[in-house]
Amino acid sequence: MKQVFIVQENHPALLLFFAGWGADETPFKAYRPQQADYMVCYDYRTTDFDASLLAGYTTMDVVGWSMGVWAASQVIGRLLAGGTALPRCRMCRAVNGTPFPVDDGLGIPKEIYRGTLEGLSGASLNKFLRRMCGSADAYREFLAVTPRRPLEELREELIAIEEAARATSLPENIWNTALVGGSDRIIPPENQQRAWKKIQTDYPEQFGTCEVRPELPHYSRLLFHEIFQSV
């Protein structure tokens, strides 16, 4: 896993953001949280995480997006289960993702996931990004900040996520709120809502609310601005 500081100014608070599959820091470099350092995590070919980079922070806010919801669940859940001392977490918010990355009822259906992997090419990736953005205008805007990782890395990442999801169980829930885009064309909104209903049932004292915004696609620049600037 890559961990990249966008803001590192010795603030006592940290915004810890787990981006989605295929991402790097490029689409998220312009955001500046209020009075907080800011780290972007991506590349889930492994979920190895350097927790020493969190030392010195007194509080942190965790945001997971897309596959980053699963990755954060694994990383933070594993650290907590192992007794690692972490900054006090004020907010853990999941956005357009679930802790169940490849699941017919709670995440991306297995057939669709396998089809994405087997058919991965430059053309299919562009089609994925177009669906992710929700509209032609948003897609054209996203092209200016598109991650530039090699296709082979993205293929390896898909394989690694699928294998890890099959081999590992869900750690203790870390999330207290979730946001579902009703116009998400990557992870079915009904699967997301079903996943958070399960989490809410299993962890009623931890998990709070699942908000559904019908107009939101899988990725929205304005949404991330809203979330990150409020930290």
DRENVEX-984080 format. One record per residue (C-alpha): residue in one letter; x negated, z, y. Coordinates in steps of 0.001 Angstrom, whole numbers, plus 500000, padded with zeros to 6 digits. Each point is the difference from the previous one (the first is absolute). Example, Ala and Ser with C-alpha at 12.3 -4.5 7.8 and 13.67 -1.06 7.14 Angstrom:
! DRENVEX-984080
A/487700/507800/495500
S/498630/499340/503440
//
This chain:
! DRENVEX-984080
M/500000/500000/500000
K/498816/499187/503506
Q/500381/502686/502710
V/499479/498695/503525
F/500211/502047/503193
I/501708/498125/502828
V/499846/503048/502272
Q/497333/502668/499430
E/499821/502186/503086
N/499882/503500/498477
H/503663/500739/500532
P/501286/502928/497905
A/502814/497795/498616
L/499691/496947/497751
L/502389/497137/499342
L/499286/498893/496429
F/501557/496607/499265
F/500139/498396/496560
A/500580/496264/500465
G/501480/497581/497482
W/498657/497633/497361
G/497668/497341/501359
A/499553/501792/503306
D/496982/500970/501999
E/499800/501728/503371
T/500485/496796/502042
P/503802/500139/500549
F/499835/503689/500907
K/497002/500190/502349
A/501972/499830/503245
Y/501967/503208/499463
R/498881/503147/501785
P/501734/503242/498961
Q/500324/502694/502625
Q/497202/502611/499833
A/499086/499294/496385
D/497285/498236/498061
Y/501217/497131/497865
M/498847/498762/496590
V/501250/496979/498046
C/499713/499962/496193
Y/500298/496810/497923
D/498665/498116/496952
Y/501512/501767/497011
R/497745/498487/497347
T/499117/503666/499625
T/501664/503108/501387
D/496646/501719/500570
F/500267/501899/503278
D/497326/501806/502023
A/501781/503228/500959
S/496936/501180/501903
L/501063/497657/502828
L/502987/502314/500590
A/497784/503023/500633
G/500291/501431/503481
Y/503615/498980/500577
T/502578/502760/500326
T/503081/497802/499570
M/500788/496524/498739
D/502937/497608/499865
V/500191/497712/496965
V/501760/496638/500169
G/500205/497726/496992
W/501238/496435/500162
S/500909/497733/497100
M/497468/500538/497166
G/498418/502627/502224
V/502890/502310/499106
W/498882/499943/496375
A/496309/500284/500949
A/500578/502980/502281
S/502126/501672/497327
Q/497122/499687/497546
V/497213/500998/502398
I/501613/502902/501848
G/501834/501194/496901
R/496769/500034/497998
L/498111/501865/502726
L/502725/502626/500275
A/500216/500413/496232
G/496225/500481/499884
G/500083/502712/502623
T/498147/497997/502666
A/500326/501567/503438
L/501765/497520/502267
P/501121/500098/503638
R/503537/501309/500442
C/502326/497046/499564
R/502606/499844/502751
M/501702/496804/498832
C/499888/497806/496903
R/502034/496866/500640
A/500513/497119/497572
V/500835/496581/501439
N/501357/497154/497862
G/498424/501201/496789
T/500467/502436/497154
P/497777/502123/497734
F/501012/497610/497160
P/498206/496723/500791
V/500985/497916/496956
D/503437/501040/498816
D/503163/498011/499409
G/502220/502645/501569
L/497737/501980/502338
G/497395/497555/501346
I/499029/496345/499629
P/501604/498572/496836
K/497411/499316/497311
E/500814/496299/499704
I/499593/499441/503745
Y/496761/501978/500086
R/498602/498062/497053
G/501063/496712/501597
T/498185/500921/503232
L/496843/500742/498026
E/500092/496930/497766
G/500858/497602/502815
L/497686/501420/502660
S/498497/497278/502193
G/499440/499318/503676
A/503398/498331/500223
S/501851/502770/498149
L/498304/502651/502145
N/501210/498286/503171
K/503503/499890/498544
F/499736/503724/499211
L/498925/500766/503575
R/502887/497934/501374
R/502479/501998/497923
M/498235/503218/500972
C/500431/499302/503728
G/503646/499011/499689
S/500067/497153/502529
A/497975/496944/500971
D/499203/501441/503432
A/498765/503299/498573
Y/497927/498123/497418
R/498332/497848/502667
E/499185/503164/501936
F/498585/501650/496877
L/497648/497060/499368
A/497873/501182/502944
V/499255/503267/498157
T/500217/498920/496362
P/497559/501803/497664
R/497167/497756/498804
R/499266/501352/496546
P/499047/497624/497137
L/502786/498987/497621
E/498024/501314/497042
E/499994/503472/501542
L/503763/499847/500445
R/500437/498914/496382
E/497805/502867/498819
E/501985/502400/502166
L/503319/498908/498466
I/498593/500451/496496
A/498542/503416/500831
I/503246/501277/501536
E/502033/498862/497007
E/497589/501575/497528
A/499752/503260/501950
A/503764/500253/500395
R/500424/499573/496264
A/497285/502545/499156
T/500766/502771/502501
S/503049/502140/500619
L/501427/500854/503398
P/498218/503056/501432
E/501871/502668/501918
N/502045/498391/502766
I/498270/499903/503407
W/502694/498225/502044
N/502508/501639/502309
T/501567/496903/501603
A/500415/496357/499059
L/500993/496880/501908
V/501541/497009/498239
G/500328/496590/501611
G/503338/498536/498987
S/498563/496491/500472
D/496896/500640/497872
R/499312/496909/497856
I/496973/501473/498201
I/501225/503269/498465
P/503784/499887/499437
P/501681/502444/502407
E/502412/501146/497288
N/497029/500940/497790
Q/498414/501913/502855
Q/503188/501938/500648
R/500348/500742/496295
A/496397/501267/499875
W/500474/502355/502952
K/503274/501269/498580
K/498049/500931/496867
I/497300/501730/502076
Q/502659/501834/502002
T/501620/501187/496765
D/496714/501036/498387
Y/498523/501640/503131
P/502940/501183/502123
E/497934/502577/501897
Q/497223/497543/500902
F/501675/496708/500735
G/502210/499735/503057
T/501572/496698/500994
C/499973/496343/499062
E/500884/497811/502971
V/501180/496422/499473
R/499651/497504/502851
P/501910/496854/499034
E/498110/497670/502358
L/496460/500924/498968
P/497864/497653/497864
H/497125/501213/497837
Y/497520/499836/502901
S/500795/500553/503679
R/497371/500310/502714
L/502454/501790/502276
L/500860/502502/497286
F/496364/500976/499507
H/499614/500325/503747
E/502996/502364/500020
I/498673/502092/497113
F/496344/500163/500980
Q/500457/500573/503701
S/502292/502952/499276
V/497269/501872/498085
//
